[in-house]
Amino acid sequence: MADKPYDIFIIGGGVNGCGIARDASGRGLSVALAEMHDLASGTSSASTKLFHGGLRYLEYFEFRLVREALVEREVLLKAMPHISWAMRFVLPYSRASGRRPAWLIRLGLFLYDHIGGRKILPATKTIDLTIDVSGAPLKDIFRRAFEYSDCWVEDSRLVVLNARDAALRGARIMPHTKVINARRQDGLWHIETHDSTGTKSIFSAKCLINAGGPWVEDILKHKVNQPSKDSVRLVRGSHIITRQLFAHEKCYALQGKDGRIVFAIPYEQDFTLIGTTDIDHADLATPPRCSDAEIDYLLGFASNYFKTPVGRDDIVARFSGIRPLYNDGAGNASAATRDYVLRLDDVAGDDVAGVPLLNIFGGKITTHRKLAEAALAEIAPFFPKMSGDWTAGVALPGGDFAVDGFEQLVAEIEIQYAFLPAGVARRLVRAYGTDARHILAGIKSADDLGDDFGAGIYAAELDWAVKHEWVASAEDFIWRRTRLGLRLNADEIARIDQYVQGKNQ
Ligand SMILES: Cc1cc2nc3c(=O)[nH]c(=O)nc-3n(C[C@H](O)[C@H](O)[C@H](O)COP(=O)(O)OP(=O)(O)OC[C@H]3O[C@@H](n4cnc5c(N)ncnc54)[C@H](O)[C@@H]3O)c2cc1C
């Protein structure tokens, strides 16, 4: 037996597992979390990266979800002004462009503006594309657009910062640790894990939380051996990253004749992110991959709007993720509910009553904090001494500065560390917020930054990422803690990998 029993053992290091770990640790519960790969290696690094209400979900009458998500946008912006920011979305309109009449879009946006308690984000307006900067890249048939607010978030950093905050509050976070079996015995859960070295461990806990995302049902059936009436609907969504298609900072929300909305978003300064698709994914054994048909769909979608057609030569990368939607029996994938469903199981038999299992279905990046509160409310009867909701208004690590204070923080770091190459201070503040000061503490000259790995990466940052963000390989760092993989060549990546592996020994 490895440890004394934890209050909660969480399976899954995505946004939902890490969000729950943070919330529970802050309430004084002892928490362990096992993630079979890297943190955020599942769906939580493959999203469109929006804190949004989901305008389209209003058509499916998902008012509860849309309202909660809209209200959440500003709560989250304030808690993480480094990794999230407001964006303006341009929804071009022409009679030929979509199946929704203008009055319906206007009504949807009116609701969007008014049901979410908006204080920071600017309201919707109608814009004239013949004079607005966003009109220039679009075909001339688009003369009018609606412009509304939503927010961007660095999804995989959101996950690691939740995990980091949980760890700072006492949680044990175990990436590269797969749960292979869990059973109830003698009033406790006994959970067997395998780590990447092949070491087996057994943990015990009073409560088990299954936050396995797309694997939630697999965990239920094959790791916990628990029958369940609930099931997950696996819906793949893919994105392409192209060369920069437009130079301004607004995003486009493009409607298709199929009723779907595809976003074209400025990405990592020099690129454009286009997505997503909505396709049933048959089998978890097949890793999600953006298919040729999906590429054609996204290219065709964008080319219907942009003057210069977007072609395969414009693509620099693609990625795909699986939405773990609650299976509500909807006909097509786009219509399946995006809301989360929590299922508490503690009555599987007299001998297991009081040894709860909480299964998490669905959920969005945007609602992870509310989902964590709801999860803690479900298990509260088992932990009568646990304290109440606390995460609204508490900054994530590095996010302890004003919601409009980003530029000032960048300017301060640029003045204090004037030797940093152009753009590095800004990137560090975007990723680490006020923790950029900790990364740079004691550094007095460019030489003190240590080895230069390209794309503005120095040993000082990698040391921090290994020590505080569970980075175990170059891939963790260049595709999830940052997206610098877009700017590095194979030799540079190999050098980072060698350095990181060395630091982990
Ligand atoms: C294409 C796409 C676009 C999206 N866009 C948005 C958006 O813009 N805004 C928004 O709010 N939401 C968006 N979402 C939804 C959002 O990304 C997901 O709902 C969310 O990331 C799910 O998080 P999760 O923690 O439940 O799952 P995951 O992130 O998949 O985490 C589950 C984790 O469990 C681990 N695991 C599984 N089995 C085991 C085991 N046996 N032992 C240990 N670990 C295990 C997995 O490795 C995985 O890392 C999008 C989703 C997709 C697919």
The ligand as an SDF file (V2000), in Angstrom:
LIG
                    3D

 53 58  0  0  0  0  0  0  0  0999 V2000
  -12.5330   20.1160  -31.6950 C   0  0  0  0  0  0  0  0  0  0  0  0
  -12.9890   20.5870  -30.3500 C   0  0  0  0  0  0  0  0  0  0  0  0
  -13.1650   21.9400  -30.1290 C   0  0  0  0  0  0  0  0  0  0  0  0
  -13.5840   22.3820  -28.8840 C   0  0  0  0  0  0  0  0  0  0  0  0
  -13.6560   23.7180  -28.6630 N   0  0  0  0  0  0  0  0  0  0  0  0
  -14.0250   24.1750  -27.4590 C   0  0  0  0  0  0  0  0  0  0  0  0
  -14.0210   25.5650  -27.2120 C   0  0  0  0  0  0  0  0  0  0  0  0
  -13.6220   26.3800  -28.0490 O   0  0  0  0  0  0  0  0  0  0  0  0
  -14.4400   25.9840  -25.9900 N   0  0  0  0  0  0  0  0  0  0  0  0
  -14.8470   25.1190  -25.0200 C   0  0  0  0  0  0  0  0  0  0  0  0
  -15.2390   25.5840  -23.9640 O   0  0  0  0  0  0  0  0  0  0  0  0
  -14.8130   23.7850  -25.2110 N   0  0  0  0  0  0  0  0  0  0  0  0
  -14.4010   23.2900  -26.4020 C   0  0  0  0  0  0  0  0  0  0  0  0
  -14.3340   21.9490  -26.6260 N   0  0  0  0  0  0  0  0  0  0  0  0
  -14.7190   21.0170  -25.5540 C   0  0  0  0  0  0  0  0  0  0  0  0
  -13.5700   20.7550  -24.5920 C   0  0  0  0  0  0  0  0  0  0  0  0
  -12.3260   20.7500  -25.2490 O   0  0  0  0  0  0  0  0  0  0  0  0
  -13.7440   19.4200  -23.8870 C   0  0  0  0  0  0  0  0  0  0  0  0
  -15.0530   19.2740  -23.4250 O   0  0  0  0  0  0  0  0  0  0  0  0
  -12.8060   19.2710  -22.7040 C   0  0  0  0  0  0  0  0  0  0  0  0
  -11.4790   19.5180  -23.1100 O   0  0  0  0  0  0  0  0  0  0  0  0
  -12.9170   17.8790  -22.1020 C   0  0  0  0  0  0  0  0  0  0  0  0
  -12.0180   17.8110  -21.0250 O   0  0  0  0  0  0  0  0  0  0  0  0
  -11.8810   16.4900  -20.1670 P   0  0  0  0  0  0  0  0  0  0  0  0
  -10.9830   16.8000  -19.0440 O   0  0  0  0  0  0  0  0  0  0  0  0
  -13.2230   15.9500  -19.8540 O   0  0  0  0  0  0  0  0  0  0  0  0
  -11.2340   15.4130  -21.1770 O   0  0  0  0  0  0  0  0  0  0  0  0
   -9.6760   15.2360  -21.6520 P   0  0  0  0  0  0  0  0  0  0  0  0
   -9.0040   16.5220  -21.8710 O   0  0  0  0  0  0  0  0  0  0  0  0
   -9.6980   14.3020  -22.7840 O   0  0  0  0  0  0  0  0  0  0  0  0
   -9.0430   14.5710  -20.3770 O   0  0  0  0  0  0  0  0  0  0  0  0
   -9.2760   13.2140  -20.0260 C   0  0  0  0  0  0  0  0  0  0  0  0
   -7.9330   12.6130  -19.6660 C   0  0  0  0  0  0  0  0  0  0  0  0
   -8.1220   11.3330  -19.0720 O   0  0  0  0  0  0  0  0  0  0  0  0
   -6.9560   10.5800  -19.3350 C   0  0  0  0  0  0  0  0  0  0  0  0
   -7.2440    9.1590  -19.1100 N   0  0  0  0  0  0  0  0  0  0  0  0
   -8.1160    8.3700  -19.7620 C   0  0  0  0  0  0  0  0  0  0  0  0
   -8.0730    7.1050  -19.2640 N   0  0  0  0  0  0  0  0  0  0  0  0
   -7.1670    7.1080  -18.2540 C   0  0  0  0  0  0  0  0  0  0  0  0
   -6.6930    6.1000  -17.3570 C   0  0  0  0  0  0  0  0  0  0  0  0
   -7.1120    4.8370  -17.4080 N   0  0  0  0  0  0  0  0  0  0  0  0
   -5.7480    6.4680  -16.4420 N   0  0  0  0  0  0  0  0  0  0  0  0
   -5.2810    7.7360  -16.3700 C   0  0  0  0  0  0  0  0  0  0  0  0
   -5.6970    8.7230  -17.2240 N   0  0  0  0  0  0  0  0  0  0  0  0
   -6.6340    8.4080  -18.1400 C   0  0  0  0  0  0  0  0  0  0  0  0
   -6.6720   10.9050  -20.8080 C   0  0  0  0  0  0  0  0  0  0  0  0
   -5.3290   10.6480  -21.1580 O   0  0  0  0  0  0  0  0  0  0  0  0
   -7.0430   12.3870  -20.8870 C   0  0  0  0  0  0  0  0  0  0  0  0
   -5.9060   13.2400  -20.8080 O   0  0  0  0  0  0  0  0  0  0  0  0
  -13.8800   21.4570  -27.8550 C   0  0  0  0  0  0  0  0  0  0  0  0
  -13.7000   20.0930  -28.0850 C   0  0  0  0  0  0  0  0  0  0  0  0
  -13.2430   19.6600  -29.3170 C   0  0  0  0  0  0  0  0  0  0  0  0
  -12.9920   18.2090  -29.5560 C   0  0  0  0  0  0  0  0  0  0  0  0
  1  2  1  0
  2  3  1  0
  2 52  2  0
  3  4  2  0
  4  5  1  0
  4 50  1  0
  5  6  2  0
  6  7  1  0
  6 13  1  0
  7  8  2  0
  7  9  1  0
  9 10  1  0
 10 11  2  0
 10 12  1  0
 12 13  2  0
 13 14  1  0
 14 15  1  0
 14 50  1  0
 15 16  1  0
 16 17  1  0
 16 18  1  0
 18 19  1  0
 18 20  1  0
 20 21  1  0
 20 22  1  0
 22 23  1  0
 23 24  1  0
 24 25  2  0
 24 26  1  0
 24 27  1  0
 27 28  1  0
 28 29  2  0
 28 30  1  0
 28 31  1  0
 31 32  1  0
 32 33  1  0
 33 34  1  0
 33 48  1  0
 34 35  1  0
 35 36  1  0
 35 46  1  0
 36 37  1  0
 36 45  1  0
 37 38  2  0
 38 39  1  0
 39 40  1  0
 39 45  2  0
 40 41  1  0
 40 42  2  0
 42 43  1  0
 43 44  2  0
 44 45  1  0
 46 47  1  0
 46 48  1  0
 48 49  1  0
 50 51  2  0
 51 52  1  0
 52 53  1  0
M  END
$$$$
